[in-house]
């Protein structure tokens, strides 16, 4: 059984209530509760005003995030009848570090490069 929600206190309370009910059901054994608390997540909030001033649209920001964090196929290697995608992405230590992501250069509408932090706020959240 899985419970989802925003309010951790409510989830904890409901988990306890469900365990109490299930413990009374004949044949039920080894009940345990697992929480995904504390899993850090990278949160990127686009500063739309700043992005617009630089002539950068949301799609361009999404491309930077997708390529750097998720990876992007940049080419295909053909070896006889076999095809291999060539993908690039940031190294693990850079993908998990907000400061490293903030420093990624992004091209403005005029062709200049500015750090990603000029158009988005990057932080870790739980």
ZANUBA-242112 format. One record per residue: residue number from 1; residue in one letter; x, y, z of N, C-alpha, C, O in turn. Coordinates in nm, 2 decimals, padded with zeros to 4 digits. Example, Ala and Ser with C-alpha at 12.3 -4.5 7.8 and 13.67 -1.06 7.14 Angstrom:
REM residues 2
<site 1 'a' <01.32 -00.57 00.78> <01.23 -00.45 00.78> <01.32 -00.33 00.78> <01.42 -00.33 00.85>> <site 2 's' <01.28 -00.22 00.71> <01.37 -00.11 00.71> <01.29 00.00 00.79> <01.34 00.11 00.80>> 
//
This chain:
REM residues 126
<site 1 'x' <00.08 -00.12 00.00> <00.00 00.00 00.00> <00.09 00.12 00.00> <00.19 00.13 00.07>> <site 2 'x' <00.05 00.22 -00.08> <00.13 00.35 -00.08> <00.04 00.46 -00.06> <-00.07 00.47 -00.10>> <site 3 'x' <00.09 00.56 00.02> <00.03 00.68 00.05> <00.11 00.79 -00.01> <00.23 00.80 00.00>> <site 4 'x' <00.04 00.89 -00.07> <00.11 01.01 -00.12> <00.04 01.13 -00.07> <-00.08 01.14 -00.05>> <site 5 'x' <00.12 01.24 -00.05> <00.07 01.36 -00.01> <00.17 01.46 00.02> <00.29 01.43 00.03>> <site 6 'x' <00.13 01.58 00.04> <00.22 01.70 00.07> <00.25 01.71 00.22> <00.36 01.75 00.26>> <site 7 'x' <00.16 01.68 00.30> <00.17 01.70 00.45> <00.22 01.58 00.52> <00.15 01.48 00.53>> <site 8 'x' <00.35 01.58 00.56> <00.41 01.47 00.62> <00.34 01.43 00.75> <00.34 01.31 00.78>> <site 9 'x' <00.30 01.52 00.83> <00.23 01.49 00.95> <00.10 01.41 00.93> <00.08 01.31 01.00>> <site 10 'x' <00.03 01.45 00.83> <-00.10 01.37 00.80> <-00.06 01.23 00.75> <-00.13 01.14 00.78>> <site 11 'x' <00.04 01.22 00.66> <00.09 01.09 00.61> <00.13 01.00 00.73> <00.10 00.89 00.73>> <site 12 'x' <00.21 01.06 00.82> <00.25 00.98 00.94> <00.13 00.93 01.02> <00.12 00.81 01.06>> <site 13 'x' <00.03 01.02 01.04> <-00.09 00.98 01.12> <-00.17 00.87 01.05> <-00.21 00.77 01.11>> <site 14 'x' <-00.19 00.89 00.92> <-00.26 00.79 00.84> <-00.19 00.66 00.83> <-00.25 00.55 00.83>> <site 15 'x' <-00.06 00.66 00.82> <00.02 00.54 00.82> <00.00 00.46 00.95> <-00.02 00.34 00.94>> <site 16 'x' <00.00 00.53 01.06> <-00.02 00.46 01.19> <-00.16 00.40 01.20> <-00.17 00.29 01.24>> <site 17 'x' <-00.26 00.47 01.15> <-00.40 00.42 01.15> <-00.41 00.30 01.07> <-00.48 00.20 01.11>> <site 18 'x' <-00.35 00.30 00.95> <-00.36 00.19 00.86> <-00.29 00.07 00.91> <-00.34 -00.04 00.91>> <site 19 'x' <-00.18 00.09 00.97> <-00.10 -00.02 01.04> <-00.19 -00.08 01.15> <-00.19 -00.21 01.16>> <site 20 'x' <-00.25 00.00 01.23> <-00.33 -00.05 01.34> <-00.45 -00.14 01.29> <-00.48 -00.25 01.34>> <site 21 'x' <-00.51 -00.10 01.18> <-00.62 -00.17 01.12> <-00.57 -00.30 01.06> <-00.63 -00.41 01.08>> <site 22 'x' <-00.46 -00.29 00.98> <-00.41 -00.41 00.92> <-00.35 -00.52 01.01> <-00.36 -00.64 00.99>> <site 23 'x' <-00.30 -00.47 01.13> <-00.25 -00.56 01.23> <-00.36 -00.65 01.28> <-00.33 -00.76 01.34>> <site 24 'x' <-00.48 -00.61 01.28> <-00.59 -00.69 01.33> <-00.65 -00.79 01.23> <-00.73 -00.87 01.26>> <site 25 'x' <-00.60 -00.78 01.10> <-00.65 -00.88 01.00> <-00.57 -01.01 01.01> <-00.45 -01.01 01.01>> <site 26 'x' <-00.64 -01.12 01.03> <-00.58 -01.25 01.04> <-00.49 -01.28 00.92> <-00.53 -01.26 00.80>> <site 27 'x' <-00.37 -01.33 00.95> <-00.27 -01.36 00.84> <-00.18 -01.25 00.80> <-00.08 -01.28 00.73>> <site 28 'x' <-00.20 -01.13 00.84> <-00.11 -01.02 00.81> <00.00 -01.02 00.90> <-00.01 -01.03 01.03>> <site 29 'x' <00.12 -01.02 00.85> <00.25 -01.02 00.93> <00.35 -00.93 00.87> <00.34 -00.89 00.75>> <site 30 'x' <00.45 -00.90 00.95> <00.56 -00.82 00.90> <00.53 -00.68 00.84> <00.58 -00.65 00.73>> <site 31 'x' <00.44 -00.61 00.90> <00.41 -00.48 00.85> <00.52 -00.38 00.88> <00.57 -00.39 00.99>> <site 32 'x' <00.55 -00.30 00.79> <00.65 -00.19 00.82> <00.61 -00.07 00.73> <00.54 -00.08 00.63>> <site 33 'x' <00.66 00.04 00.78> <00.63 00.17 00.71> <00.76 00.23 00.66> <00.86 00.23 00.74>> <site 34 'x' <00.76 00.26 00.54> <00.88 00.32 00.48> <00.84 00.46 00.43> <00.74 00.48 00.37>> <site 35 'x' <00.93 00.56 00.46> <00.90 00.69 00.41> <01.01 00.74 00.32> <01.13 00.70 00.34>> <site 36 'x' <00.97 00.81 00.22> <01.07 00.87 00.13> <01.11 01.01 00.17> <01.14 01.10 00.09>> <site 37 'x' <01.11 01.03 00.30> <01.15 01.16 00.36> <01.30 01.18 00.33> <01.38 01.09 00.33>> <site 38 'x' <01.33 01.30 00.32> <01.48 01.33 00.31> <01.54 01.31 00.18> <01.67 01.33 00.17>> <site 39 'x' <01.47 01.26 00.08> <01.53 01.24 -00.05> <01.55 01.38 -00.11> <01.46 01.45 -00.14>> <site 40 'x' <01.68 01.42 -00.13> <01.70 01.55 -00.19> <01.66 01.56 -00.34> <01.67 01.46 -00.41>> <site 41 'x' <01.60 01.67 -00.37> <01.56 01.69 -00.51> <01.61 01.82 -00.56> <01.62 01.92 -00.48>> <site 42 'x' <01.65 01.83 -00.68> <01.70 01.95 -00.74> <01.58 02.03 -00.79> <01.50 01.98 -00.87>> <site 43 'x' <01.57 02.15 -00.74> <01.46 02.24 -00.78> <01.51 02.36 -00.86> <01.60 02.43 -00.82>> <site 44 'x' <01.46 02.37 -00.98> <01.50 02.48 -01.07> <01.38 02.57 -01.09> <01.28 02.53 -01.15>> <site 45 'x' <01.39 02.70 -01.05> <01.28 02.79 -01.07> <01.32 02.90 -01.17> <01.42 02.98 -01.14>> <site 46 'x' <01.26 02.90 -01.28> <01.29 03.00 -01.39> <01.25 03.14 -01.35> <01.13 03.16 -01.31>> <site 47 'x' <01.34 03.23 -01.36> <01.31 03.38 -01.35> <01.27 03.43 -01.48> <01.35 03.47 -01.57>> <site 48 'x' <01.14 03.43 -01.51> <01.09 03.46 -01.64> <01.12 03.60 -01.69> <01.15 03.62 -01.80>> <site 49 'x' <01.12 03.69 -01.59> <01.15 03.83 -01.63> <01.30 03.84 -01.67> <01.33 03.90 -01.78>> <site 50 'x' <01.39 03.78 -01.60> <01.53 03.79 -01.63> <01.55 03.71 -01.77> <01.63 03.76 -01.85>> <site 51 'x' <01.49 03.60 -01.78> <01.51 03.52 -01.91> <01.46 03.61 -02.03> <01.52 03.61 -02.13>> <site 52 'x' <01.35 03.67 -02.01> <01.30 03.76 -02.12> <01.39 03.87 -02.15> <01.41 03.91 -02.27>> <site 53 'x' <01.45 03.93 -02.05> <01.55 04.04 -02.07> <01.67 03.99 -02.15> <01.72 04.07 -02.23>> <site 54 'x' <01.71 03.87 -02.13> <01.82 03.81 -02.21> <01.78 03.75 -02.34> <01.86 03.71 -02.42>> <site 55 'x' <01.65 03.75 -02.37> <01.60 03.69 -02.49> <01.60 03.54 -02.49> <01.62 03.48 -02.60>> <site 56 'x' <01.59 03.48 -02.38> <01.59 03.34 -02.36> <01.45 03.29 -02.33> <01.39 03.34 -02.24>> <site 57 'x' <01.40 03.19 -02.41> <01.27 03.14 -02.38> <01.27 03.01 -02.29> <01.38 02.95 -02.27>> <site 58 'x' <01.16 02.97 -02.25> <01.15 02.85 -02.16> <01.20 02.73 -02.22> <01.26 02.64 -02.16>> <site 59 'x' <01.18 02.71 -02.35> <01.23 02.59 -02.42> <01.38 02.58 -02.42> <01.43 02.47 -02.40>> <site 60 'x' <01.44 02.70 -02.44> <01.59 02.70 -02.43> <01.64 02.66 -02.29> <01.74 02.59 -02.28>> <site 61 'x' <01.58 02.71 -02.19> <01.61 02.67 -02.05> <01.59 02.52 -02.03> <01.68 02.46 -01.97>> <site 62 'x' <01.48 02.47 -02.08> <01.45 02.33 -02.07> <01.56 02.24 -02.13> <01.60 02.14 -02.08>> <site 63 'x' <01.60 02.29 -02.25> <01.70 02.21 -02.32> <01.83 02.21 -02.24> <01.90 02.10 -02.24>> <site 64 'x' <01.87 02.32 -02.18> <01.99 02.32 -02.10> <01.98 02.22 -01.98> <02.07 02.14 -01.96>> <site 65 'x' <01.86 02.22 -01.92> <01.84 02.13 -01.81> <01.84 01.98 -01.85> <01.90 01.90 -01.79>> <site 66 'x' <01.77 01.96 -01.96> <01.76 01.82 -02.01> <01.90 01.77 -02.05> <01.93 01.65 -02.02>> <site 67 'x' <01.97 01.85 -02.13> <02.10 01.80 -02.18> <02.20 01.79 -02.06> <02.27 01.68 -02.06>> <site 68 'x' <02.21 01.88 -01.97> <02.31 01.88 -01.87> <02.28 01.78 -01.76> <02.37 01.71 -01.71>> <site 69 'x' <02.15 01.76 -01.72> <02.11 01.68 -01.61> <02.07 01.54 -01.66> <02.11 01.44 -01.61>> <site 70 'x' <01.98 01.54 -01.76> <01.92 01.41 -01.81> <02.00 01.35 -01.92> <02.00 01.23 -01.94>> <site 71 'x' <02.08 01.43 -01.99> <02.16 01.38 -02.11> <02.09 01.41 -02.24> <01.96 01.42 -02.24>> <site 72 'x' <02.16 01.42 -02.34> <02.11 01.45 -02.48> <02.19 01.38 -02.58> <02.31 01.37 -02.57>> <site 73 'x' <02.12 01.32 -02.68> <02.19 01.25 -02.79> <02.24 01.36 -02.88> <02.16 01.44 -02.93>> <site 74 'x' <02.37 01.36 -02.91> <02.43 01.46 -03.00> <02.47 01.41 -03.13> <02.49 01.49 -03.23>> <site 75 'x' <02.48 01.28 -03.14> <02.52 01.22 -03.27> <02.49 01.07 -03.27> <02.45 01.01 -03.17>> <site 76 'x' <02.51 01.01 -03.38> <02.49 00.86 -03.39> <02.62 00.80 -03.46> <02.66 00.85 -03.57>> <site 77 'x' <02.67 00.70 -03.40> <02.79 00.63 -03.46> <02.73 00.51 -03.53> <02.66 00.43 -03.48>> <site 78 'x' <02.77 00.50 -03.66> <02.73 00.38 -03.74> <02.85 00.29 -03.76> <02.95 00.33 -03.82>> <site 79 'x' <02.83 00.16 -03.72> <02.94 00.06 -03.74> <02.87 -00.05 -03.82> <02.81 -00.14 -03.76>> <site 80 'x' <02.89 -00.05 -03.95> <02.82 -00.15 -04.03> <02.67 -00.13 -04.02> <02.62 -00.03 -04.06>> <site 81 'x' <02.61 -00.24 -03.97> <02.46 -00.23 -03.96> <02.42 -00.19 -03.82> <02.30 -00.17 -03.79>> <site 82 'x' <02.51 -00.16 -03.73> <02.48 -00.12 -03.59> <02.49 00.03 -03.58> <02.57 00.09 -03.64>> <site 83 'x' <02.39 00.08 -03.50> <02.39 00.22 -03.47> <02.40 00.24 -03.32> <02.34 00.17 -03.24>> <site 84 'x' <02.48 00.34 -03.28> <02.50 00.37 -03.14> <02.48 00.52 -03.12> <02.55 00.60 -03.19>> <site 85 'x' <02.39 00.56 -03.03> <02.37 00.70 -03.00> <02.49 00.75 -02.92> <02.54 00.67 -02.83>> <site 86 'x' <02.53 00.87 -02.94> <02.64 00.93 -02.86> <02.57 01.04 -02.78> <02.51 01.13 -02.84>> <site 87 'x' <02.57 01.02 -02.65> <02.50 01.12 -02.56> <02.60 01.19 -02.47> <02.71 01.14 -02.44>> <site 88 'x' <02.56 01.31 -02.43> <02.64 01.39 -02.34> <02.55 01.43 -02.22> <02.43 01.45 -02.24>> <site 89 'x' <02.62 01.44 -02.11> <02.55 01.50 -01.99> <02.66 01.54 -01.89> <02.77 01.49 -01.90>> <site 90 'x' <02.62 01.62 -01.79> <02.72 01.65 -01.69> <02.76 01.53 -01.61> <02.68 01.44 -01.59>> <site 91 'x' <02.88 01.53 -01.55> <02.92 01.43 -01.46> <02.84 01.43 -01.34> <02.78 01.53 -01.30>> <site 92 'x' <02.83 01.31 -01.27> <02.74 01.30 -01.15> <02.76 01.41 -01.05> <02.67 01.47 -01.00>> <site 93 'x' <02.89 01.44 -01.02> <02.92 01.54 -00.92> <02.87 01.68 -00.95> <02.85 01.76 -00.87>> <site 94 'x' <02.86 01.71 -01.08> <02.81 01.84 -01.13> <02.66 01.84 -01.13> <02.60 01.95 -01.11>> <site 95 'x' <02.59 01.73 -01.16> <02.45 01.73 -01.17> <02.38 01.74 -01.04> <02.27 01.78 -01.03>> <site 96 'x' <02.45 01.70 -00.93> <02.39 01.71 -00.79> <02.43 01.84 -00.72> <02.38 01.86 -00.61>> <site 97 'x' <02.51 01.92 -00.78> <02.56 02.04 -00.71> <02.49 02.17 -00.77> <02.52 02.20 -00.89>> <site 98 'x' <02.40 02.23 -00.70> <02.34 02.35 -00.75> <02.43 02.46 -00.80> <02.41 02.53 -00.90>> <site 99 'x' <02.55 02.48 -00.73> <02.64 02.58 -00.77> <02.70 02.55 -00.91> <02.72 02.64 -00.99>> <site 100 'x' <02.73 02.42 -00.94> <02.78 02.38 -01.07> <02.68 02.40 -01.18> <02.71 02.44 -01.29>> <site 101 'x' <02.55 02.37 -01.15> <02.45 02.39 -01.24> <02.43 02.54 -01.27> <02.40 02.58 -01.38>> <site 102 'x' <02.43 02.61 -01.16> <02.42 02.76 -01.18> <02.52 02.82 -01.27> <02.50 02.93 -01.33>> <site 103 'x' <02.64 02.76 -01.28> <02.75 02.81 -01.36> <02.74 02.77 -01.50> <02.82 02.82 -01.59>> <site 104 'x' <02.65 02.68 -01.54> <02.64 02.64 -01.68> <02.61 02.76 -01.77> <02.52 02.83 -01.74>> <site 105 'x' <02.69 02.78 -01.87> <02.66 02.89 -01.96> <02.53 02.87 -02.05> <02.51 02.75 -02.10>> <site 106 'x' <02.46 02.97 -02.07> <02.34 02.96 -02.16> <02.35 03.08 -02.25> <02.38 03.19 -02.21>> <site 107 'x' <02.32 03.05 -02.38> <02.33 03.16 -02.48> <02.21 03.25 -02.48> <02.09 03.20 -02.48>> <site 108 'x' <02.23 03.38 -02.48> <02.13 03.48 -02.48> <02.07 03.49 -02.63> <02.13 03.44 -02.72>> <site 109 'x' <01.97 03.57 -02.64> <01.91 03.60 -02.77> <02.01 03.67 -02.86> <02.00 03.66 -02.99>> <site 110 'x' <02.10 03.74 -02.80> <02.20 03.82 -02.88> <02.33 03.74 -02.90> <02.43 03.79 -02.97>> <site 111 'x' <02.34 03.62 -02.85> <02.45 03.53 -02.88> <02.56 03.53 -02.76> <02.65 03.45 -02.77>> <site 112 'x' <02.54 03.62 -02.66> <02.64 03.62 -02.55> <02.61 03.50 -02.46> <02.50 03.44 -02.46>> <site 113 'x' <02.70 03.47 -02.38> <02.68 03.36 -02.28> <02.67 03.42 -02.14> <02.74 03.51 -02.10>> <site 114 'x' <02.57 03.37 -02.07> <02.55 03.41 -01.93> <02.53 03.29 -01.84> <02.49 03.18 -01.89>> <site 115 'x' <02.57 03.29 -01.71> <02.55 03.17 -01.63> <02.40 03.14 -01.61> <02.32 03.23 -01.61>> <site 116 'x' <02.37 03.02 -01.60> <02.24 02.97 -01.58> <02.17 03.04 -01.46> <02.05 03.06 -01.46>> <site 117 'x' <02.25 03.08 -01.36> <02.19 03.14 -01.24> <02.13 03.28 -01.27> <02.06 03.33 -01.19>> <site 118 'x' <02.16 03.34 -01.39> <02.11 03.46 -01.43> <01.96 03.45 -01.47> <01.89 03.55 -01.47>> <site 119 'x' <01.92 03.33 -01.50> <01.78 03.31 -01.55> <01.70 03.21 -01.47> <01.58 03.19 -01.50>> <site 120 'x' <01.76 03.15 -01.37> <01.69 03.05 -01.29> <01.76 03.04 -01.15> <01.88 03.07 -01.13>> <site 121 'x' <01.68 03.01 -01.05> <01.73 02.98 -00.92> <01.74 02.83 -00.90> <01.64 02.76 -00.93>> <site 122 'x' <01.85 02.78 -00.86> <01.87 02.64 -00.84> <01.90 02.61 -00.70> <01.99 02.67 -00.64>> <site 123 'x' <01.83 02.51 -00.64> <01.85 02.47 -00.50> <01.81 02.33 -00.48> <01.74 02.27 -00.56>> <site 124 'x' <01.86 02.27 -00.37> <01.82 02.14 -00.33> <01.71 02.15 -00.23> <01.72 02.23 -00.14>> <site 125 'x' <01.61 02.06 -00.24> <01.50 02.06 -00.15> <01.47 01.91 -00.11> <01.51 01.82 -00.18>> <site 126 'x' <01.41 01.89 00.00> <01.37 01.76 00.05> <01.22 01.74 00.03> <01.17 01.63 00.06>> 
//
